[in-house]
Amino acid sequence: MKTININLIGDFKKTSKTDPKAKKGSSVDARNQIYAYILIIGVFIVFTAGIGGWFLVKQMTSNLDRKLVKLNEKLNTLNQQETQLSLFRKNLKKEKEITELKIMIQSQLNNTFFPWSGVLQEIATKIPKYIIVLKIEKEGKATQSKNQNDSLKLKISGIIPANKKQEPLMAISLFIFNLNDNQNSLLSNAKISKLDFNDKTKAYEFEIETSIRSN
Amino acid sequence: MKNSKKTILITLIPAVLTLLFITQVLFPAIQNYNDLRNKFIETKNTYKETQIRVEQLQNNKKLLTELAELNNKVADFDIQIPSEFEDEFFLVDLGKFSINTATKIIALDSKKEKAFEINNPNGDQDKTSKKNKHRRKKQEEQPVYPLTIYEKPFEIKTLGHYNKIINFVSCLENYQRKFIINGVSAEISKNDEANPNPKIELKIEGSTFKAVKNTETTELQEQ
Protein backbone atom coordinates (compact mmCIF):
# COMPACT_ATOMS: atom_id res chain seq x y z
CA MET A 1 0.00 0.00 0.00
CA LYS A 2 1.45 3.42 -1.10
CA THR A 3 0.85 6.88 0.34
CA ILE A 4 1.42 9.93 -1.81
CA ASN A 5 2.52 13.20 -0.13
CA ILE A 6 1.34 16.27 -1.90
CA ASN A 7 3.30 19.36 -0.91
CA LEU A 8 1.52 22.29 -2.30
CA ILE A 9 3.83 24.83 -0.67
CA GLY A 10 7.32 23.44 -0.80
CA ASP A 11 9.36 21.67 -3.38
CA PHE A 12 7.89 18.91 -5.04
CA LYS A 13 9.43 15.91 -3.47
CA LYS A 14 8.96 12.74 -5.12
CA THR A 15 9.17 10.65 -2.17
CA SER A 16 7.26 7.57 -1.48
CA LYS A 17 6.87 5.95 1.83
CA THR A 18 6.08 2.28 2.18
CA ASP A 19 3.93 1.13 5.01
CA PRO A 20 5.95 -0.99 7.46
CA LYS A 21 3.09 -3.40 7.60
CA ALA A 22 3.06 -3.64 3.83
CA LYS A 23 6.82 -4.04 3.87
CA LYS A 24 6.49 -6.85 6.31
CA GLY A 25 3.81 -8.42 4.11
CA SER A 26 6.03 -8.49 1.04
CA SER A 27 8.79 -10.37 2.94
CA VAL A 28 6.25 -13.11 3.99
CA ASP A 29 5.30 -13.51 0.33
CA ALA A 30 8.83 -14.23 -0.72
CA ARG A 31 9.27 -16.84 1.96
CA ASN A 32 6.00 -18.48 1.07
CA GLN A 33 7.12 -18.49 -2.49
CA ILE A 34 10.24 -20.37 -1.48
CA TYR A 35 8.18 -22.79 0.56
CA ALA A 36 5.89 -23.26 -2.35
CA TYR A 37 8.83 -23.98 -4.62
CA ILE A 38 10.33 -26.41 -2.16
CA LEU A 39 6.98 -28.11 -1.70
CA ILE A 40 6.40 -28.38 -5.41
CA ILE A 41 9.89 -29.71 -6.02
CA GLY A 42 9.50 -32.16 -3.11
CA VAL A 43 6.13 -33.27 -4.34
CA PHE A 44 7.55 -33.64 -7.84
CA ILE A 45 10.45 -35.76 -6.57
CA VAL A 46 8.14 -37.92 -4.46
CA PHE A 47 5.68 -38.26 -7.30
CA THR A 48 8.40 -39.17 -9.79
CA ALA A 49 9.87 -41.67 -7.35
CA GLY A 50 6.40 -43.03 -6.73
CA ILE A 51 5.75 -43.43 -10.44
CA GLY A 52 9.16 -45.06 -10.86
CA GLY A 53 8.51 -47.36 -7.92
CA TRP A 54 5.09 -48.19 -9.25
CA PHE A 55 6.49 -49.08 -12.65
CA LEU A 56 9.20 -51.15 -11.04
CA VAL A 57 6.75 -53.00 -8.82
CA LYS A 58 4.40 -53.50 -11.75
CA GLN A 59 7.24 -54.88 -13.84
CA MET A 60 8.37 -57.18 -11.04
CA THR A 61 4.80 -58.32 -10.45
CA SER A 62 4.31 -59.11 -14.09
CA ASN A 63 7.64 -61.04 -14.17
CA LEU A 64 6.70 -62.94 -11.05
CA ASP A 65 3.29 -63.65 -12.46
CA ARG A 66 4.80 -65.16 -15.58
CA LYS A 67 7.15 -67.25 -13.46
CA LEU A 68 4.24 -68.36 -11.29
CA VAL A 69 2.24 -69.41 -14.32
CA LYS A 70 5.20 -71.46 -15.58
CA LEU A 71 5.75 -72.95 -12.14
CA ASN A 72 2.10 -73.87 -11.88
CA GLU A 73 2.29 -75.56 -15.27
CA LYS A 74 5.33 -77.53 -14.12
CA LEU A 75 3.60 -78.38 -10.88
CA ASN A 76 0.56 -79.65 -12.74
CA THR A 77 2.75 -81.87 -14.93
CA LEU A 78 4.55 -83.11 -11.86
CA ASN A 79 1.27 -83.80 -10.10
CA GLN A 80 0.06 -85.82 -13.06
CA GLN A 81 3.33 -87.72 -13.06
CA GLU A 82 3.00 -88.31 -9.33
CA THR A 83 -0.53 -89.65 -9.74
CA GLN A 84 0.60 -92.04 -12.44
CA LEU A 85 3.64 -93.16 -10.50
CA SER A 86 1.72 -93.69 -7.29
CA LEU A 87 -0.83 -95.76 -9.19
CA PHE A 88 1.98 -97.79 -10.69
CA ARG A 89 3.59 -98.22 -7.29
CA LYS A 90 0.26 -99.19 -5.79
CA ASN A 91 -0.19 -101.83 -8.47
CA LEU A 92 3.33 -103.09 -7.86
CA LYS A 93 2.69 -103.33 -4.16
CA LYS A 94 -0.57 -105.16 -4.76
CA GLU A 95 1.17 -107.54 -7.10
CA LYS A 96 3.92 -108.06 -4.56
CA GLU A 97 1.36 -108.81 -1.88
CA ILE A 98 -0.31 -111.41 -4.10
CA THR A 99 3.04 -112.96 -4.99
CA GLU A 100 4.05 -113.15 -1.33
CA LEU A 101 0.74 -114.81 -0.58
CA LYS A 102 1.35 -117.28 -3.40
CA ILE A 103 4.72 -118.14 -1.90
CA MET A 104 3.10 -118.61 1.49
CA ILE A 105 0.41 -120.89 0.04
CA GLN A 106 2.97 -122.84 -1.95
CA SER A 107 5.14 -123.37 1.09
CA GLN A 108 2.12 -124.35 3.18
CA LEU A 109 1.07 -126.91 0.57
CA ASN A 110 4.63 -128.17 0.20
CA ASN A 111 4.72 -128.77 3.95
CA THR A 112 1.74 -131.06 3.63
CA PHE A 113 3.46 -133.10 0.94
CA PHE A 114 4.33 -136.57 2.03
CA PRO A 115 6.17 -139.08 -0.20
CA TRP A 116 3.63 -141.87 -0.18
CA SER A 117 5.35 -143.65 -3.04
CA GLY A 118 8.45 -143.72 -0.83
CA VAL A 119 6.44 -145.25 2.00
CA LEU A 120 5.04 -147.96 -0.27
CA GLN A 121 8.51 -148.58 -1.67
CA GLU A 122 9.94 -148.82 1.81
CA ILE A 123 7.35 -151.38 2.85
CA ALA A 124 8.11 -153.39 -0.26
CA THR A 125 11.81 -153.49 0.52
CA LYS A 126 11.31 -154.39 4.17
CA ILE A 127 8.90 -157.28 3.86
CA PRO A 128 10.64 -160.55 4.66
CA LYS A 129 10.13 -163.59 2.49
CA TYR A 130 6.87 -165.58 2.94
CA ILE A 131 4.99 -162.62 4.44
CA ILE A 132 2.02 -161.60 2.36
CA VAL A 133 0.79 -158.10 2.98
CA LEU A 134 -2.96 -157.98 2.48
CA LYS A 135 -3.76 -154.46 3.45
CA ILE A 136 -2.00 -151.18 4.10
CA GLU A 137 -4.33 -148.74 5.68
CA LYS A 138 -3.89 -145.17 6.71
CA GLU A 139 -5.03 -144.25 10.20
CA GLY A 140 -5.44 -140.73 11.51
CA LYS A 141 -5.70 -137.65 9.41
CA ALA A 142 -3.00 -135.89 7.55
CA THR A 143 -3.12 -132.24 8.44
CA GLN A 144 -1.40 -129.18 7.14
CA SER A 145 0.88 -128.74 10.10
CA LYS A 146 4.11 -130.65 10.15
CA ASN A 147 3.92 -131.53 13.82
CA GLN A 148 0.49 -132.99 13.52
CA ASN A 149 1.67 -135.23 10.72
CA ASP A 150 3.31 -137.35 13.39
CA SER A 151 -0.13 -138.60 14.34
CA LEU A 152 -0.48 -140.23 10.95
CA LYS A 153 -0.19 -144.01 11.24
CA LEU A 154 -0.23 -146.98 8.92
CA LYS A 155 -1.83 -150.27 9.73
CA ILE A 156 -0.24 -153.09 7.81
CA SER A 157 -2.23 -156.32 7.80
CA GLY A 158 -0.87 -159.51 6.41
CA ILE A 159 -0.55 -163.25 6.71
CA ILE A 160 2.27 -165.70 6.95
CA PRO A 161 1.67 -169.42 6.34
CA ALA A 162 2.66 -171.57 9.28
CA ASN A 163 3.77 -174.48 7.20
CA LYS A 164 6.76 -172.79 5.71
CA LYS A 165 10.34 -173.45 6.64
CA GLN A 166 10.85 -170.07 8.25
CA GLU A 167 9.34 -169.52 11.64
CA PRO A 168 6.31 -167.23 11.21
CA LEU A 169 6.81 -165.20 14.39
CA MET A 170 10.44 -164.66 13.52
CA ALA A 171 9.43 -163.37 10.10
CA ILE A 172 6.92 -160.92 11.59
CA SER A 173 9.50 -159.85 14.13
CA LEU A 174 12.00 -159.33 11.34
CA PHE A 175 9.48 -157.20 9.49
CA ILE A 176 8.99 -154.99 12.56
CA PHE A 177 12.72 -154.88 13.09
CA ASN A 178 13.27 -153.81 9.50
CA LEU A 179 10.70 -151.07 9.85
CA ASN A 180 12.32 -149.73 13.02
CA ASP A 181 15.87 -150.33 11.94
CA ASN A 182 16.64 -147.24 9.95
CA GLN A 183 16.03 -144.04 11.85
CA ASN A 184 16.06 -142.02 8.64
CA SER A 185 13.33 -144.07 7.06
CA LEU A 186 9.83 -142.78 6.56
CA LEU A 187 8.29 -145.41 8.80
CA SER A 188 9.13 -145.70 12.45
CA ASN A 189 7.88 -146.92 15.77
CA ALA A 190 6.43 -150.13 14.32
CA LYS A 191 4.70 -152.45 16.75
CA ILE A 192 2.52 -155.50 16.54
CA SER A 193 -1.10 -154.78 17.31
CA LYS A 194 -2.71 -158.11 16.50
CA LEU A 195 -1.58 -161.65 15.88
CA ASP A 196 -4.00 -164.54 15.29
CA PHE A 197 -3.54 -168.07 14.07
CA ASN A 198 -6.21 -169.08 11.60
CA ASP A 199 -6.73 -172.78 11.88
CA LYS A 200 -8.55 -173.04 8.57
CA THR A 201 -5.86 -171.43 6.49
CA LYS A 202 -3.02 -172.58 8.73
CA ALA A 203 -1.60 -169.11 8.66
CA TYR A 204 -0.87 -166.35 11.08
CA GLU A 205 -2.82 -163.15 10.54
CA PHE A 206 -1.15 -160.09 11.89
CA GLU A 207 -1.50 -156.35 12.08
CA ILE A 208 1.40 -153.98 12.51
CA GLU A 209 0.99 -150.34 13.39
CA THR A 210 3.66 -147.92 12.37
CA SER A 211 4.04 -144.19 12.55
CA ILE A 212 4.86 -142.09 9.57
CA ARG A 213 7.68 -139.66 10.04
CA SER A 214 6.93 -136.20 8.83
CA ASN A 215 10.47 -135.32 7.76
CA MET B 1 -1.24 -12.35 1.84
CA LYS B 2 -4.16 -13.87 0.06
CA ASN B 3 -2.00 -14.62 -2.95
CA SER B 4 0.58 -16.44 -0.91
CA LYS B 5 -2.09 -18.55 0.73
CA LYS B 6 -3.49 -19.30 -2.65
CA THR B 7 -0.04 -20.27 -3.86
CA ILE B 8 0.50 -22.61 -0.91
CA LEU B 9 -2.95 -24.10 -1.36
CA ILE B 10 -2.31 -24.66 -5.04
CA THR B 11 1.00 -26.31 -4.30
CA LEU B 12 -0.70 -28.54 -1.79
CA ILE B 13 -2.94 -30.02 -4.47
CA PRO B 14 -0.15 -32.03 -6.18
CA ALA B 15 1.06 -33.07 -2.75
CA VAL B 16 -2.36 -34.45 -1.93
CA LEU B 17 -2.60 -36.04 -5.33
CA THR B 18 0.83 -37.62 -4.83
CA LEU B 19 -0.28 -38.88 -1.46
CA LEU B 20 -3.37 -40.31 -3.03
CA PHE B 21 -1.26 -41.96 -5.71
CA ILE B 22 1.01 -43.46 -3.08
CA THR B 23 -1.79 -44.75 -0.89
CA GLN B 24 -4.18 -45.88 -3.62
CA VAL B 25 -1.83 -47.09 -6.32
CA LEU B 26 1.71 -47.65 -5.11
CA PHE B 27 1.00 -49.33 -1.79
CA PRO B 28 -1.63 -51.72 -3.21
CA ALA B 29 0.81 -52.55 -6.01
CA ILE B 30 3.51 -53.34 -3.47
CA GLN B 31 1.00 -55.34 -1.44
CA ASN B 32 -0.03 -57.23 -4.55
CA TYR B 33 3.60 -57.92 -5.36
CA ASN B 34 4.23 -59.22 -1.84
CA ASP B 35 1.18 -61.46 -2.00
CA LEU B 36 2.28 -62.79 -5.35
CA ARG B 37 5.78 -63.34 -4.02
CA ASN B 38 4.45 -65.30 -1.05
CA LYS B 39 2.28 -67.36 -3.37
CA PHE B 40 5.27 -67.96 -5.61
CA ILE B 41 7.40 -69.11 -2.68
CA GLU B 42 4.59 -71.35 -1.50
CA THR B 43 4.15 -72.86 -4.96
CA LYS B 44 7.90 -73.31 -5.27
CA ASN B 45 7.98 -75.21 -1.98
CA THR B 46 5.08 -77.37 -3.08
CA TYR B 47 6.87 -78.00 -6.35
CA LYS B 48 10.05 -79.04 -4.55
CA GLU B 49 8.13 -81.35 -2.23
CA THR B 50 6.27 -82.90 -5.15
CA GLN B 51 9.55 -83.26 -7.03
CA ILE B 52 11.07 -85.16 -4.11
CA ARG B 53 8.02 -87.40 -3.91
CA VAL B 54 8.14 -88.04 -7.65
CA GLU B 55 11.84 -88.86 -7.44
CA GLN B 56 11.09 -91.30 -4.65
CA LEU B 57 8.30 -92.82 -6.67
CA GLN B 58 10.52 -93.04 -9.71
CA ASN B 59 12.85 -95.12 -7.62
CA ASN B 60 10.66 -98.19 -8.13
CA LYS B 61 13.55 -100.28 -9.37
CA LYS B 62 14.03 -101.91 -6.01
CA LEU B 63 10.39 -102.87 -5.81
CA LEU B 64 10.46 -104.15 -9.38
CA THR B 65 13.54 -106.27 -8.67
CA GLU B 66 11.96 -107.66 -5.52
CA LEU B 67 8.82 -108.47 -7.44
CA ALA B 68 10.77 -110.15 -10.24
CA GLU B 69 12.61 -112.30 -7.68
CA LEU B 70 9.37 -113.23 -5.98
CA ASN B 71 7.72 -113.97 -9.32
CA ASN B 72 10.56 -116.34 -10.15
CA LYS B 73 9.77 -118.28 -7.02
CA VAL B 74 6.13 -118.70 -7.98
CA ALA B 75 6.62 -119.03 -11.72
CA ASP B 76 4.69 -122.29 -11.80
CA PHE B 77 2.02 -121.30 -9.29
CA ASP B 78 -0.66 -120.79 -11.93
CA ILE B 79 0.05 -124.25 -13.32
CA GLN B 80 0.14 -125.89 -9.91
CA ILE B 81 -2.93 -124.06 -8.67
CA PRO B 82 -5.00 -122.82 -11.61
CA SER B 83 -7.97 -120.50 -11.31
CA GLU B 84 -10.38 -123.38 -12.05
CA PHE B 85 -10.33 -127.02 -11.01
CA GLU B 86 -10.29 -128.10 -14.66
CA ASP B 87 -11.46 -131.63 -13.90
CA GLU B 88 -11.55 -132.46 -17.60
CA PHE B 89 -7.77 -132.03 -17.87
CA PHE B 90 -7.23 -133.77 -14.55
CA LEU B 91 -9.09 -136.83 -15.81
CA VAL B 92 -7.07 -136.86 -19.03
CA ASP B 93 -3.86 -136.70 -17.02
CA LEU B 94 -5.01 -139.47 -14.69
CA GLY B 95 -5.75 -141.59 -17.73
CA LYS B 96 -2.25 -140.94 -19.05
CA PHE B 97 -0.67 -141.86 -15.72
CA SER B 98 -2.71 -145.03 -15.62
CA ILE B 99 -1.61 -146.01 -19.15
CA ASN B 100 2.03 -145.13 -18.50
CA THR B 101 2.18 -147.10 -15.24
CA ALA B 102 0.11 -150.07 -16.46
CA THR B 103 -2.48 -149.58 -13.77
CA LYS B 104 -6.21 -149.26 -14.03
CA ILE B 105 -8.35 -146.59 -12.42
CA ILE B 106 -11.40 -148.44 -11.10
CA ALA B 107 -13.14 -145.62 -9.24
CA LEU B 108 -12.96 -141.91 -8.80
CA ASP B 109 -15.01 -140.05 -6.28
CA SER B 110 -14.84 -136.29 -6.08
CA LYS B 111 -16.12 -134.50 -3.02
CA LYS B 112 -17.45 -131.03 -2.50
CA GLU B 113 -14.91 -128.29 -2.79
CA LYS B 114 -14.06 -126.35 0.35
CA ALA B 115 -12.03 -123.28 1.19
CA PHE B 116 -8.46 -124.00 2.13
CA GLU B 117 -7.35 -122.23 5.29
CA ILE B 118 -4.28 -120.13 4.70
CA ASN B 119 -2.05 -120.07 7.75
CA ASN B 120 0.04 -116.97 8.02
CA PRO B 121 3.32 -118.01 9.66
CA ASN B 122 3.60 -114.53 11.22
CA GLY B 123 0.24 -114.81 12.90
CA ASP B 124 0.77 -118.12 14.73
CA GLN B 125 1.36 -116.65 18.16
CA ASP B 126 -1.81 -117.69 19.96
CA LYS B 127 -1.28 -121.40 20.12
CA THR B 128 -2.30 -121.82 23.71
CA SER B 129 -5.27 -123.45 25.37
CA LYS B 130 -8.94 -122.57 24.95
CA LYS B 131 -8.50 -123.73 21.41
CA ASN B 132 -12.13 -123.88 20.44
CA LYS B 133 -12.83 -120.37 21.59
CA HIS B 134 -9.73 -119.09 19.91
CA ARG B 135 -10.46 -121.01 16.75
CA ARG B 136 -13.88 -119.46 16.52
CA LYS B 137 -12.43 -116.05 17.17
CA LYS B 138 -9.67 -116.71 14.70
CA GLN B 139 -12.17 -117.68 12.04
CA GLU B 140 -13.98 -114.42 12.63
CA GLU B 141 -10.75 -112.46 12.54
CA GLN B 142 -9.34 -114.35 9.56
CA PRO B 143 -7.65 -111.74 7.40
CA VAL B 144 -9.09 -111.28 3.95
CA TYR B 145 -6.39 -112.22 1.49
CA PRO B 146 -6.39 -111.13 -2.14
CA LEU B 147 -6.47 -114.83 -3.06
CA THR B 148 -8.73 -117.61 -1.87
CA ILE B 149 -7.67 -121.20 -2.24
CA TYR B 150 -10.26 -123.90 -2.73
CA GLU B 151 -9.55 -127.56 -2.21
CA LYS B 152 -11.35 -130.36 -4.00
CA PRO B 153 -10.87 -133.76 -2.36
CA PHE B 154 -10.70 -136.86 -4.52
CA GLU B 155 -10.72 -140.54 -3.77
CA ILE B 156 -9.08 -142.53 -6.53
CA LYS B 157 -9.09 -146.30 -6.58
CA THR B 158 -6.56 -147.89 -8.83
CA LEU B 159 -5.67 -151.47 -9.58
CA GLY B 160 -2.27 -152.83 -10.52
CA HIS B 161 0.78 -154.70 -9.40
CA TYR B 162 2.48 -153.27 -6.35
CA ASN B 163 5.45 -151.71 -8.14
CA LYS B 164 3.18 -150.26 -10.82
CA ILE B 165 0.98 -148.74 -8.20
CA ILE B 166 4.00 -147.13 -6.60
CA ASN B 167 4.76 -145.62 -10.01
CA PHE B 168 1.21 -144.34 -10.26
CA VAL B 169 1.49 -142.68 -6.84
CA SER B 170 4.83 -141.26 -7.86
CA CYS B 171 3.21 -139.79 -10.99
CA LEU B 172 0.60 -138.07 -8.85
CA GLU B 173 3.29 -136.73 -6.54
CA ASN B 174 5.23 -135.27 -9.44
CA TYR B 175 2.15 -134.01 -11.25
CA GLN B 176 2.52 -130.47 -12.60
CA ARG B 177 -0.69 -129.55 -10.80
CA LYS B 178 -0.60 -129.56 -7.05
CA PHE B 179 -2.08 -132.87 -5.94
CA ILE B 180 -1.63 -133.43 -2.24
CA ILE B 181 -2.05 -137.05 -1.20
CA ASN B 182 -3.58 -137.16 2.25
CA GLY B 183 -3.38 -140.90 2.59
CA VAL B 184 -3.32 -144.25 0.84
CA SER B 185 -4.77 -147.64 1.64
CA ALA B 186 -3.82 -150.76 -0.23
CA GLU B 187 -5.18 -154.25 -0.25
CA ILE B 188 -4.96 -157.31 -2.40
CA SER B 189 -7.63 -157.35 -5.06
CA LYS B 190 -10.35 -159.83 -4.15
CA ASN B 191 -10.45 -161.20 -7.70
CA ASP B 192 -6.74 -161.84 -7.64
CA GLU B 193 -6.21 -163.39 -4.23
CA ALA B 194 -5.23 -166.78 -5.58
CA ASN B 195 -2.57 -165.30 -7.78
CA PRO B 196 0.98 -165.64 -6.39
CA ASN B 197 1.70 -162.14 -7.63
CA PRO B 198 -1.64 -160.51 -7.01
CA LYS B 199 -2.81 -157.13 -8.11
CA ILE B 200 -3.25 -154.48 -5.47
CA GLU B 201 -6.21 -152.19 -5.07
CA LEU B 202 -4.96 -148.84 -3.92
CA LYS B 203 -7.22 -146.13 -2.58
CA ILE B 204 -5.65 -142.70 -2.78
CA GLU B 205 -7.12 -139.76 -0.91
CA GLY B 206 -5.91 -136.49 -2.25
CA SER B 207 -6.88 -132.98 -3.24
CA THR B 208 -6.47 -130.62 -6.11
CA PHE B 209 -6.56 -126.85 -5.61
CA LYS B 210 -7.67 -123.69 -7.32
CA ALA B 211 -6.80 -120.08 -6.58
CA VAL B 212 -9.46 -117.42 -6.99
CA LYS B 213 -8.66 -113.73 -6.91
CA ASN B 214 -10.78 -111.76 -4.48
CA THR B 215 -11.93 -108.76 -6.46
CA GLU B 216 -13.89 -107.36 -3.51
CA THR B 217 -10.79 -107.27 -1.34
CA THR B 218 -8.86 -105.55 -4.05
CA GLU B 219 -11.57 -102.96 -4.46
CA LEU B 220 -11.73 -102.41 -0.73
CA GLN B 221 -8.00 -101.98 -0.55
CA GLU B 222 -8.08 -99.54 -3.41
CA GLN B 223 -10.69 -97.48 -1.58
Contacts between the chains, C-beta under 8 A, distances in Angstrom:
chain1	res1	chain2	res2	distance
A	25	B	1	5.9
A	28	B	1	7.0
A	28	B	4	6.4
A	29	B	1	7.7
A	29	B	3	7.0
A	29	B	4	5.0
A	32	B	4	3.8
A	32	B	5	7.9
A	32	B	7	6.2
A	32	B	8	5.9
A	33	B	4	7.2
A	33	B	7	6.8
A	35	B	8	6.8
A	36	B	7	4.8
A	36	B	8	5.8
A	36	B	10	7.8
A	36	B	11	4.5
A	39	B	8	7.5
A	39	B	11	4.6
A	39	B	12	7.3
A	39	B	15	6.4
A	40	B	11	5.1
A	40	B	14	6.8
A	42	B	15	7.8
A	43	B	11	7.3
A	43	B	14	4.6
A	43	B	15	4.5
A	43	B	18	5.2
A	44	B	14	7.4
A	46	B	18	5.3
A	46	B	22	7.6
A	47	B	14	6.9
A	47	B	17	7.8
A	47	B	18	4.4
A	47	B	21	6.7
A	50	B	18	6.4
A	50	B	21	5.6
A	50	B	22	5.3
A	50	B	25	7.9
A	50	B	26	5.2
A	51	B	21	7.8
A	53	B	26	5.8
A	53	B	30	7.9
A	54	B	21	7.9
A	54	B	25	6.0
A	54	B	26	5.0
A	54	B	29	5.6
A	57	B	26	7.3
A	57	B	29	4.5
A	57	B	30	5.5
A	57	B	32	7.9
A	57	B	33	5.1
A	58	B	29	6.1
A	60	B	33	5.9
A	61	B	29	6.9
A	61	B	32	6.0
A	61	B	33	4.7
A	61	B	36	5.8
A	64	B	33	7.0
A	64	B	36	5.1
A	64	B	37	6.2
A	64	B	40	5.6
A	65	B	36	6.4
A	67	B	40	6.5
A	68	B	36	6.7
A	68	B	39	6.6
A	68	B	40	5.1
A	68	B	43	6.3
A	71	B	40	7.0
A	71	B	43	5.2
A	71	B	44	6.4
A	71	B	47	6.0
A	72	B	43	6.4
A	74	B	47	6.4
A	75	B	43	6.4
A	75	B	46	6.4
A	75	B	47	4.9
A	75	B	50	6.5
A	78	B	47	6.7
A	78	B	50	4.8
A	78	B	51	6.2
A	78	B	54	5.8
A	79	B	50	6.3
A	81	B	54	5.5
A	82	B	50	6.0
A	82	B	53	5.9
A	82	B	54	5.1
A	82	B	57	6.5
A	85	B	54	6.3
A	85	B	57	3.7
A	85	B	58	6.4
A	85	B	60	7.5
A	86	B	57	6.1
A	88	B	57	7.8
A	88	B	60	6.9
A	89	B	57	5.7
A	89	B	60	5.9
A	89	B	63	7.0
A	90	B	222	7.8
A	92	B	60	6.4
A	92	B	63	5.1
A	92	B	64	6.8
A	92	B	67	6.1
A	93	B	63	7.3
A	94	B	146	7.2
A	94	B	218	7.0
A	94	B	221	7.1
A	95	B	67	6.1
A	96	B	63	6.9
A	96	B	66	6.6
A	96	B	67	5.2
A	96	B	70	6.5
A	97	B	146	6.2
A	98	B	146	5.1
A	98	B	147	6.3
A	98	B	213	7.8
A	99	B	67	6.5
A	99	B	70	4.2
A	99	B	71	5.9
A	99	B	73	7.8
A	99	B	74	5.8
A	100	B	70	6.5
A	101	B	118	7.4
A	101	B	145	5.5
A	101	B	146	6.4
A	101	B	147	5.4
A	102	B	74	4.3
A	102	B	77	4.7
A	102	B	147	7.0
A	102	B	211	7.7
A	103	B	70	6.6
A	103	B	73	5.6
A	103	B	74	5.7
A	104	B	118	6.8
A	104	B	120	6.9
A	104	B	121	7.1
A	105	B	77	7.9
A	105	B	81	7.2
A	105	B	118	6.1
A	105	B	147	7.2
A	105	B	149	5.8
A	105	B	211	7.4
A	106	B	73	7.9
A	106	B	74	6.2
A	106	B	77	6.2
A	106	B	80	7.2
A	108	B	118	6.8
A	108	B	119	6.0
A	109	B	81	7.9
A	109	B	178	5.7
A	109	B	180	6.2
A	109	B	209	7.1
A	112	B	180	5.3
A	113	B	173	7.5
A	113	B	180	6.4
A	114	B	181	6.8
A	115	B	173	6.6
A	116	B	169	5.2
A	116	B	173	7.0
A	116	B	181	4.9
A	116	B	183	7.8
A	116	B	184	5.1
A	116	B	204	7.8
A	117	B	166	5.1
A	117	B	167	7.7
A	117	B	169	4.2
A	117	B	170	4.0
A	117	B	173	5.8
A	119	B	184	7.7
A	120	B	162	7.4
A	120	B	165	7.1
A	120	B	166	4.8
A	120	B	169	6.4
A	120	B	184	7.1
A	120	B	186	7.2
A	121	B	166	5.5
A	124	B	162	6.1
A	124	B	163	7.3
A	124	B	166	7.2
A	132	B	188	7.7
A	133	B	186	7.9
A	133	B	188	8.0
A	134	B	187	6.0
A	134	B	188	5.3
A	135	B	185	7.2
A	135	B	186	6.7
A	135	B	187	4.1
A	135	B	188	7.5
A	136	B	184	7.1
A	136	B	185	6.3
A	136	B	186	4.2
A	136	B	187	7.4
A	137	B	185	4.6
A	137	B	186	7.9
A	137	B	187	7.8
A	138	B	183	3.4
A	138	B	184	6.1
A	138	B	185	5.5
A	138	B	205	7.5
A	141	B	182	7.4
A	141	B	183	7.8
A	142	B	182	4.4
A	142	B	183	5.7
A	144	B	117	7.5
A	144	B	119	6.8
A	145	B	119	7.9
A	152	B	183	7.3
